[in-house]
Amino acid sequence: MYPVTQTTEHPSARTCIDTIHSTIAGELGVKTWQVKAAVELLDGGATVPFVARYRKEATGTLDDAQLRELDERLRYLRDLRDRRRAVLEAIDGQGMLTAELRTAIDAAETKSALEDLYLPFKSKRRTKAQTARAAGLEPLADALVRNPKLDPQREAGKYLSQEHLIGDPADALAGARAILTERAGQDVRLVTELRGRLWRQGRLRAQVKPGQEAAGAKFKDYFDFAQPLQSLPSHRVLALLRGEKEGVLALDVMEADPRDPEALSTARARYEGAVARSLRIDERVLRSEHQPADAWLAQTVRLAWRSRLITRFAGDLRARLFLAAEEAAVRVFAANLRDVLLTAPAGNRCTLGLDPGLRTGVKVAVVDGTGKVVATDTIYPHAPARKWADALASLTRLARENAVELIAIGNGTASRETDKLAGELIAELNRLNPARTVARLVVSEAGASVYSASALASAELPDLDVSLRGAVSIARRLQDPLAELVKIEPKSIGVGQYQHDLTPKMLDRSLDAVVEDCVNAVGVDANTASPALLARVAGVGTLLSENIVAHRNVHGPFAKRSDLLKVPRLGAKAYEQCAGFLRISGGAEPLDRTSIHPEAYGVARKILAAAGASRNDVVVSSGAVAALEAQEFTDEAFGLPTVRDIMTELVKPGRDPRPQFATAAFAEGIDKISDLDVGMVLEGTVSNVAAFGAFVDIGVHQDGLIHVSAMANRFVADPHEVVKSGQVVRVKVLDVDPGRKRISLTLRLDQERS
């Protein structure tokens, strides 16, 4: 069932591929055969969701997170392999490839380390050292190194040449110095040793640029800053780089903390000593200058380190810092996006959406339980119109006429004032009908304006003014966040840190993967899903999603999954990938509403029969399933992982992995930051999670921060271990600073103010 592609490859290519597989296996903590099997499936056109769900036997049950990491690392290591080949060929073509250099290039684990090794051989222009050699100055350099008793000026006078434009001893000595400096840069052992030492022991130093103190106040913490390179957290690296980009901070890689001159001097002397040894220069010249050439040799060593090597290493190490910080930031962004997309849906409940505004008014949309727009309006409760009573009357009428159950309020301009209006609306509705319960929630409106003006919104809501489409989106986000947010570019959802500082291609690929994984984890109704949602189903994409909807519009709902094969251009391969994720309710085949793949229906029917279920029943009790031995239903095609998945699905067909819908109960009378007191215990909703903590909406229109150290009575490495975006939490107020609009919170309700 899982064919292995037979290929004929050169032995060295096979070795390289095996190395990539074993490297990834080591990083993931899995077996090499698992990686090899997954790579063959992915290279064969399989999607990550399909492999994770329906090819568990082939990969040894690698999950979607492992497969995504595998896919990303495979891409990187293949690029590194190809670049390594090109570098080796280029250096070999120059006749400069030594055995030691080849070994170092083969051992380079990152692109930046590889490029650092290639740097001395990369220049298309003739280097100063090459020009000096052509002028015959190499013997001068060797002579001064070999015999420091020589007088540099007198010795250099022997090498004057009109032909080579060496008019005085200074020109000759400059050429000799260029030769020695290049030698140090091409010493692979030296470069590897010193780069590694600088990474382990060096510091990143930040200073404010003169005159930037006021303009760069937000970077105040870094005006005089130094921290070991290896211990810099990702968010701090990105903050420092942004400060530099904005012209506020000057960054330098230093051998030691520059605020300790003695430590810096000692550390620098060790690096310069290593350079001297590489060039076969006596280290004593760095401490005392007794012989004629000592001063010249000492200056040559210092310049080789301070002007060439550390500058070169700084670029490599900064790239290394950024890459690690970028990967961490993308992981945080992806985790937040996953949490938001998998936020509990309110479900089929009539919802009133409010898109707040001041001068332009508050846009209003009512959508029924299916998401259909049933009413719209624009009200002007705020300045300058201040038609509060009229606005309240209009909302009351709309809410009563349409039996509104939920109110979704956008979190943009005038959100606080509009939330107050919604509070009065609920009070009025309760007065008119005490038995009726209506809840209100503030919803992120990030990306709503982008959606409103998009071609997709025009197609979905052609008769609705652009200004009202945002209110519709806000209401639908409450009903089904996943179905609505897939219509928006992931970067526009507003749950990331420093997203504009990250490599767009890497960020886009990661976020697209999250959206795809979330959509396929939940499953999609083939007969009701929008093109945007269908496009994210494994194996579908934009073209097939449009074809599915077009076929549905012409021929009516799909009666069974196999009818998908009638959709133009949806062939056997695409069907294999998407069928298990597309659900059909009330159709001819009961199993079509489950996540069981059609290829496994035979196994499912055997299990149903053994559990005593009727032919048209796909639900069995957990007790009936527990009485069965999964091993009895395995065969060559389907092993224990798949059989167990089928049994789990039959107990609760089409289960939704998202949590139950819940709302935070904001404290009455606490609606602005000045209402808060230290020690208050409040309910709130996690609005965003960062590497250093989580932000929580507690109903005062300014999110509070739970620092990672205040999340639990234990060490927490990753805030996502404790909370997720959209989660309702109980928090205690630790500190309030109204002037700076800062609220410190804790999840440790027994914690005292620090």
Secondary structure, DSSP 8 states (H G I E B T S, - for coil): ----------HHHHHHHHHHHHHHHHHHTS-HHHHHHHHHHHHTT--HHHHHHH-HHHHTS--HHHHHHHHHHHHHHHHHHHHHHHHHHHHHHTT---HHHHHHHHH--SHHHHHHHHGGGT-SS--HHHHHHHTT-HHHHHHHHH-TTS-HHHHHGGG-BTTTTB-SHHHHHHHHHHHHHHHHHH-HHHHHHHHHHHHHH-EEEEEE-TT-TTTTGGGGGGTEEEEEGGG--HHHHHHHHHHHHTTSEEEEEESS-TTSHHHHHHHHHHHHHHHHHHTT--GGGGT---STTHHHHHHHHHHIIIIIIHHHHHHHHHHHHHHHHHHHHHHHHHHHHHHHHTS----S--EEEEE--STT-EEEEEE-TTS-EEEEEEE--STTT--HHHHHHHHHHHHHHTT--EEEEESSTTHHHHHHHHHHHHHHHHHH-TT---EEEEE--TTHHHHHTSHHHHHHSTTS-HHHHHHHHHHHHHH-HHHHHTTS-GGGG---SSGGGS-HHHHHHHHHHHHHHHHHHH-EETTT--HHHHTTSTTTHHHHHHHHHHHHHHH-S-SSGGGGGGSTT--HHHHHHHGGGEE-TTSS-GGGGSS--GGGHHHHHHHHHHTT--TT-----HHHHHTS-GGGG--SS--HHHHHHHHHHHHSTT---S---------TT--SGGG--TT-EEEEEEEEEETTEEEEE-SSSS-EEEEGGGS-SS--S-GGGT--TT-EEEEEEEEEETTTTEEEEES-TT----
